[in-house]
Amino acid sequence: MNIMDFNVKKFAADAGTFLSRAVQFTEEKLGQAEKTELDAHLENLLSKAECTKIWTEKIMKQTEVLLQPNPNARIEEFVYEKLDRKAPSRVNNPELLGQYMIDAGTEFGPGTAYGNALIKCGETQKRIGTADRELIHTSALNFLTPLRNFIEGDYKTIAKERKLLQNKRLDLDAAKTRLKKAKAAEARASIWAEEVTKSEQELRITQSEFDRQAEITRLLLEGISSTHAHHLRCLNDFVESQMTYYAQCYQYMLDLQKQLGSFPSSYHCNNNQTSVVPVPAASSNVIGSSAMTSSGLVMTSPSNLTDLKEGSGSRKARVLYDYDAANSSELSLLADEVITVYSVVGMDSDWLMGERGNQKGRVPITYLELLN
C-alpha cells in the first residue's frame, strides 16, 4: 500500500468519524438519541473554568482601558506586541500638559507670580506623568501579563482537551447507538451476531478513550484553583502598584498646593535676574517659617510673614495687582505702586493696614510684595 492509498483511507476514516459525530450530535439535539452525561464534579469544573475565562477577559480588557484610555494607542500597542516589537515611547497626557505649562510659564516670565506658578504646576504634572508611566509598566508586568497568559495559554489547552472530550463522548454514544441497533437486529436474525460482537468491542474502546480523556480534562480543570490563587497574588501586586501611584500623586499635589498657597510670592526682578527678597523679622513674633522649593528659592506666604507692628514695624511693599476696595475700610491699590504697610492687633491675618500719603485702609496680603 503506497502513501497515497494510506492518506485516502485515513481521509475516508476521518470523514466517517466526523459524519458519525455529526449524526449523533444532531439526534441528541432532536431528542432521538441518548447522551452520556458527565459526572457532577467534572461539570462543575467545566463551569468554573468557563466562568474564570469570561471574567478574566473582561477584567483584563477593562484594566487595559484604565491604564491606556486612548483606543488608537491600545491598538498600536497590540499590533507591535503581535509583531514581537516594542511600541515607540510616546509622551503621555500629564507629561504633555506639564510641558505646555512650563513653556507658558517661561514665556510669561518665571519672575511673575503666574509664570512661576505655571512652571511649578508643569513640573508636578510631569512627575505625575512619570508615575503614570511606572504604573502602566508594573501593572502590565505583574497583572495583565499573567491574566493574558492564562487566556492565551492555559485556557486554550483546557478548551482543546474539552473539545476532545466532547468528541470522545460523541464517539462513545454513537457506539452505544450502533450496539443497541445491532442487538435489536440480532433478535430478528442470527446473522447479526457478528455485528453485535464488533459493536461491543467498539464500545469498549470508545468507553476507554472517553474515560481517559475525561481524566485528562479533569486534571487540567482542577488547576483552575491554582490559577485563582496565582491571580490573587497578581491582584495584590496591582493594588500595591496603584497604591504607590496614588500616594505619589497625592504627595506631588500636596507639595504643589503648599507652593501655590504662597503665591503671589516675594519674587522681584533686578537687572533681569530673578531674586528673592528675604523677609526679616520686625519683632520676635514670627508666624510659621519659609518654605524652600526644589529650585532653592525661598517662598513666603501670608502665614509666614512677620507680624508687623504699628509704628516701628511698618514696611514698604510693592503692589502686585490692581485692587478695588470693597468698602471704606479698605484701600484701593494700583499695580507696581509702593505703599507702607503694618499690622494692627486683632486684624485678620490675611490683611495688613496700608498707607499712601493721607490715605489709609486695609489691604490684602496676597496682593503685596514686601520690600527691604
C-alpha positions as CSV (number, residue, x, y, z in Angstrom):
1,M,0.0,0.0,0.0
2,N,1.5,3.3,-1.0
3,I,1.4,6.6,0.9
4,M,-1.4,8.0,-1.3
5,D,-3.6,4.9,-0.6
6,F,-3.0,5.3,3.1
7,N,-3.9,9.0,3.0
8,V,-7.1,8.3,1.1
9,K,-8.1,5.7,3.6
10,K,-7.3,8.0,6.5
11,F,-9.3,10.8,5.0
12,A,-12.2,8.5,4.5
13,A,-12.0,7.2,8.1
14,D,-11.8,10.7,9.4
15,A,-14.8,11.8,7.3
16,G,-16.7,8.8,8.5
17,T,-15.9,9.6,12.2
18,F,-16.9,13.3,11.6
19,L,-20.2,12.2,10.0
20,S,-20.9,9.8,12.8
21,R,-20.3,12.6,15.4
22,A,-22.5,15.0,13.5
23,V,-25.3,12.5,13.2
24,Q,-25.1,11.7,16.9
25,F,-25.0,15.4,17.9
26,T,-28.0,16.2,15.7
27,E,-30.0,13.3,17.0
28,E,-29.2,14.3,20.6
29,K,-30.4,17.8,19.9
30,L,-33.6,16.4,18.4
31,G,-34.1,14.1,21.4
32,Q,-33.7,11.0,19.2
33,A,-30.6,9.7,20.8
34,E,-29.4,9.2,24.4
35,K,-26.5,11.3,25.7
36,T,-23.9,10.2,28.2
37,E,-23.8,12.9,31.0
38,L,-20.6,13.9,32.6
39,D,-20.3,13.4,36.3
40,A,-21.3,16.4,38.5
41,H,-17.8,17.1,39.7
42,L,-16.5,17.4,36.1
43,E,-19.4,19.6,35.1
44,N,-18.7,21.9,38.0
45,L,-15.1,22.2,37.0
46,L,-16.0,23.0,33.4
47,S,-18.4,25.7,34.6
48,K,-15.8,27.2,36.9
49,A,-13.2,27.2,34.0
50,E,-15.6,28.9,31.6
51,C,-16.6,31.5,34.3
52,T,-12.9,32.2,35.0
53,K,-12.2,32.7,31.4
54,I,-15.1,35.1,30.8
55,W,-14.4,37.3,33.8
56,T,-10.6,37.2,33.3
57,E,-11.1,38.6,29.8
58,K,-13.4,41.3,31.0
59,I,-11.1,42.4,33.8
60,M,-8.1,42.3,31.6
61,K,-9.7,44.4,28.8
62,Q,-11.1,47.0,31.2
63,T,-7.7,47.2,33.0
64,E,-6.1,48.0,29.6
65,V,-8.7,50.7,29.1
66,L,-8.0,52.1,32.6
67,L,-4.2,52.2,32.0
68,Q,-4.5,53.4,28.4
69,P,-7.7,55.3,27.7
70,N,-6.7,56.1,24.1
71,P,-8.1,53.3,21.9
72,N,-5.8,54.1,19.0
73,A,-2.8,53.7,21.3
74,R,-4.1,50.4,22.6
75,I,-4.5,49.1,19.0
76,E,-1.0,50.2,18.1
77,E,0.5,48.5,21.2
78,F,-1.4,45.3,20.4
79,V,-0.1,45.3,16.8
80,Y,3.5,45.9,18.0
81,E,3.0,43.1,20.6
82,K,1.9,40.6,17.9
83,L,4.8,41.6,15.8
84,D,7.1,41.0,18.8
85,R,8.3,44.5,18.6
86,K,8.4,47.3,21.2
87,A,6.0,50.1,20.7
88,P,7.7,53.6,20.3
89,S,7.7,55.6,23.5
90,R,5.2,58.4,23.5
91,V,4.6,61.4,25.7
92,N,1.6,60.7,27.9
93,N,-1.1,63.3,28.7
94,P,0.2,64.5,32.1
95,E,3.7,65.0,30.6
96,L,2.3,66.9,27.6
97,L,0.3,69.1,29.9
98,G,3.3,69.7,32.1
99,Q,5.5,70.7,29.2
100,Y,2.8,73.2,27.9
101,M,2.6,74.7,31.4
102,I,6.4,75.0,31.7
103,D,6.7,76.6,28.2
104,A,3.9,79.0,29.0
105,G,5.4,79.9,32.4
106,T,8.8,80.5,30.8
107,E,7.1,82.7,28.1
108,F,5.2,84.8,30.7
109,G,8.3,85.1,32.9
110,P,9.5,83.0,35.8
111,G,9.7,86.1,37.9
112,T,6.0,86.7,37.7
113,A,3.6,85.0,40.1
114,Y,1.5,83.4,37.3
115,G,4.6,82.3,35.3
116,N,6.3,80.8,38.3
117,A,3.0,79.0,39.3
118,L,2.7,77.6,35.8
119,I,6.2,76.2,35.9
120,K,5.6,74.6,39.3
121,C,2.4,73.1,38.1
122,G,4.1,71.9,34.9
123,E,6.9,70.2,36.9
124,T,4.4,68.5,39.1
125,Q,2.3,67.3,36.1
126,K,5.5,65.8,34.5
127,R,6.2,64.0,37.8
128,I,2.7,62.6,37.7
129,G,3.3,61.5,34.1
130,T,6.4,59.6,35.1
131,A,4.5,57.9,37.9
132,D,1.7,57.1,35.4
133,R,4.3,55.5,33.1
134,E,5.6,53.4,36.0
135,L,2.1,52.3,37.0
136,I,1.4,51.1,33.4
137,H,4.7,49.2,33.3
138,T,4.4,47.5,36.7
139,S,0.7,46.7,36.1
140,A,1.3,45.2,32.7
141,L,4.2,43.1,34.0
142,N,2.6,41.9,37.3
143,F,-1.1,41.8,36.5
144,L,-2.0,42.0,32.8
145,T,0.6,39.6,31.6
146,P,-0.4,36.7,33.9
147,L,-4.0,37.2,33.0
148,R,-3.2,37.2,29.3
149,N,-1.0,34.1,29.7
150,F,-4.0,32.2,31.2
151,I,-6.3,33.2,28.4
152,E,-3.9,32.6,25.6
153,G,-2.1,29.6,27.2
154,D,-3.8,27.5,29.9
155,Y,-7.3,28.1,28.9
156,K,-6.6,27.3,25.2
157,T,-5.2,23.9,26.4
158,I,-8.3,23.4,28.5
159,A,-10.6,24.3,25.6
160,K,-8.6,21.9,23.3
161,E,-8.9,19.0,25.8
162,R,-12.6,19.9,26.4
163,K,-13.2,19.6,22.7
164,L,-11.5,16.2,22.6
165,L,-13.7,15.1,25.5
166,Q,-16.8,16.2,23.6
167,N,-15.7,14.2,20.5
168,K,-14.9,11.1,22.6
169,R,-18.3,11.4,24.2
170,L,-20.0,11.6,20.8
171,D,-18.0,8.6,19.7
172,L,-19.0,6.6,22.8
173,D,-22.7,7.4,22.4
174,A,-22.5,6.6,18.6
175,A,-21.0,3.2,19.6
176,K,-23.8,2.7,22.1
177,T,-26.4,3.5,19.5
178,R,-24.8,1.1,17.0
179,L,-24.7,-1.7,19.6
180,K,-28.3,-1.1,20.5
181,K,-29.3,-1.3,16.9
182,A,-27.2,-4.5,16.3
183,K,-28.8,-6.2,19.3
184,A,-32.3,-5.3,18.1
185,A,-31.5,-6.7,14.7
186,E,-29.9,-9.8,16.2
187,A,-33.2,-10.6,17.9
188,R,-34.7,-10.9,14.5
189,A,-31.8,-12.6,12.6
190,S,-28.9,-14.6,13.9
191,I,-26.7,-13.3,11.1
192,W,-26.3,-10.1,13.2
193,A,-24.3,-11.9,15.9
194,E,-21.0,-10.9,14.4
195,E,-22.1,-7.3,14.2
196,V,-23.1,-7.3,17.8
197,T,-19.6,-8.6,18.8
198,K,-18.0,-5.9,16.7
199,S,-20.1,-3.2,18.2
200,E,-19.4,-4.4,21.7
201,Q,-15.7,-4.3,21.0
202,E,-16.0,-0.8,19.6
203,L,-18.0,0.3,22.7
204,R,-15.3,-0.9,25.0
205,I,-12.6,1.0,23.0
206,T,-14.7,4.2,22.9
207,Q,-15.6,3.9,26.6
208,S,-11.9,3.5,27.5
209,E,-10.9,6.5,25.3
210,F,-13.7,8.6,26.8
211,D,-12.7,7.8,30.4
212,R,-9.1,8.6,29.7
213,Q,-9.9,11.9,28.1
214,A,-12.3,12.7,30.9
215,E,-9.5,12.1,33.4
216,I,-7.1,14.4,31.4
217,T,-9.7,17.1,31.3
218,R,-10.5,16.8,34.9
219,L,-6.8,17.1,36.0
220,L,-6.4,20.3,33.8
221,L,-9.6,21.8,35.2
222,E,-8.6,21.2,38.8
223,G,-5.7,23.5,38.1
224,I,-8.2,26.4,37.9
225,S,-8.0,26.7,41.7
226,S,-4.2,27.2,41.4
227,T,-4.9,29.8,38.7
228,H,-7.2,31.7,41.1
229,A,-4.5,31.7,43.8
230,H,-1.9,33.0,41.3
231,H,-4.3,35.7,40.0
232,L,-4.9,36.7,43.6
233,R,-1.2,37.4,44.1
234,C,-1.2,39.3,40.9
235,L,-4.2,41.3,42.1
236,N,-2.3,42.2,45.3
237,D,0.6,43.4,43.1
238,F,-1.8,45.5,41.0
239,V,-3.3,47.1,44.1
240,E,0.1,47.8,45.5
241,S,1.1,49.5,42.2
242,Q,-2.0,51.6,42.3
243,M,-1.4,52.5,46.0
244,T,2.1,53.6,45.2
245,Y,0.9,55.6,42.2
246,Y,-1.9,57.4,44.1
247,A,0.4,58.1,47.1
248,Q,3.0,59.6,44.8
249,C,0.3,61.8,43.1
250,Y,-1.1,62.8,46.4
251,Q,2.3,63.9,47.7
252,Y,3.1,65.7,44.5
253,M,-0.2,67.6,44.6
254,L,0.2,68.3,48.3
255,D,3.6,69.8,47.8
256,L,2.3,71.8,44.8
257,Q,-0.6,73.1,46.9
258,K,1.7,74.3,49.6
259,Q,3.8,76.1,47.0
260,L,0.8,77.7,45.3
261,G,-0.5,78.7,48.7
262,S,2.4,81.1,48.9
263,F,1.6,82.9,45.7
264,P,1.9,85.8,44.8
265,S,5.4,85.3,46.0
266,S,8.1,87.7,47.0
267,Y,9.9,87.5,43.7
268,H,11.1,90.7,42.1
269,C,13.2,91.3,39.0
270,N,16.5,93.2,39.4
271,N,18.8,93.7,36.4
272,N,16.9,91.0,34.5
273,Q,17.7,88.4,37.3
274,T,15.1,86.8,39.4
275,S,15.8,87.0,43.1
276,V,14.0,86.5,46.3
277,V,13.7,89.3,48.9
278,P,14.2,87.8,52.4
279,V,11.6,88.8,55.0
280,P,13.4,90.0,58.1
281,A,11.7,89.8,61.5
282,A,10.4,93.1,62.7
283,S,9.5,91.5,66.0
284,S,10.0,88.2,67.7
285,N,6.5,87.0,66.8
286,V,7.1,85.2,63.5
287,I,4.2,83.1,62.3
288,G,5.4,79.9,60.5
289,S,8.6,79.7,58.5
290,S,9.8,80.0,54.9
291,A,9.4,77.0,52.6
292,M,12.3,76.0,50.4
293,T,11.4,75.0,46.8
294,S,13.1,72.4,44.7
295,S,14.9,75.2,42.8
296,G,16.4,76.6,46.1
297,L,14.2,79.7,46.1
298,V,12.5,80.8,49.3
299,M,8.7,81.2,49.1
300,T,6.9,83.2,51.7
301,S,3.2,83.2,52.3
302,P,0.8,85.3,54.5
303,S,1.1,82.7,57.2
304,N,4.9,83.1,57.0
305,L,5.0,86.9,57.1
306,T,6.5,88.7,60.2
307,D,3.7,90.1,62.3
308,L,4.3,93.8,61.5
309,K,3.7,96.1,64.5
310,E,2.2,99.5,64.1
311,G,4.8,102.3,64.0
312,S,8.3,100.8,64.2
313,G,7.2,97.6,62.5
314,S,6.0,99.3,59.3
315,R,7.4,98.2,56.0
316,K,7.4,99.2,52.4
317,A,5.5,96.9,50.0
318,R,5.1,96.8,46.2
319,V,1.6,96.2,44.9
320,L,1.5,93.2,42.6
321,Y,-2.0,93.6,41.2
322,D,-4.7,96.3,41.0
323,Y,-7.3,96.0,43.8
324,D,-10.6,97.8,44.1
325,A,-11.6,98.5,47.7
326,A,-14.8,96.7,48.7
327,N,-15.8,99.4,51.3
328,S,-14.5,102.5,53.0
329,S,-12.3,100.5,55.4
330,E,-10.2,99.2,52.6
331,L,-7.6,100.9,50.4
332,S,-7.7,100.6,46.6
333,L,-4.4,99.6,45.0
334,L,-2.6,100.1,41.7
335,A,-0.1,97.5,40.4
336,D,3.6,98.4,40.9
337,E,3.0,101.3,43.3
338,V,4.8,101.2,46.7
339,I,2.9,101.7,49.9
340,T,3.6,101.5,53.6
341,V,2.1,98.5,55.5
342,Y,1.9,97.4,59.1
343,S,-0.3,95.1,61.1
344,V,-2.9,96.0,63.7
345,V,-3.7,93.9,66.7
346,G,-6.9,91.9,66.2
347,M,-6.9,92.3,62.4
348,D,-7.4,89.2,60.1
349,S,-4.1,87.6,59.4
350,D,-4.8,87.8,55.7
351,W,-4.8,91.6,55.8
352,L,-2.5,94.5,56.7
353,M,-3.1,98.2,57.2
354,G,-1.8,100.2,54.2
355,E,-0.9,103.9,53.9
356,R,-0.5,106.0,50.8
357,G,0.1,109.7,51.8
358,N,-3.0,110.7,53.7
359,Q,-5.0,107.6,52.6
360,K,-5.2,104.6,54.9
361,G,-7.1,101.3,54.8
362,R,-6.9,97.5,54.9
363,V,-5.1,95.8,52.0
364,P,-4.9,92.0,51.2
365,I,-1.5,90.5,51.9
366,T,-1.6,88.3,48.7
367,Y,-1.5,91.5,46.6
368,L,1.7,92.7,48.1
369,E,5.4,92.0,47.9
370,L,7.4,93.2,50.9
371,L,10.5,95.2,50.2
372,N,13.7,95.6,52.1
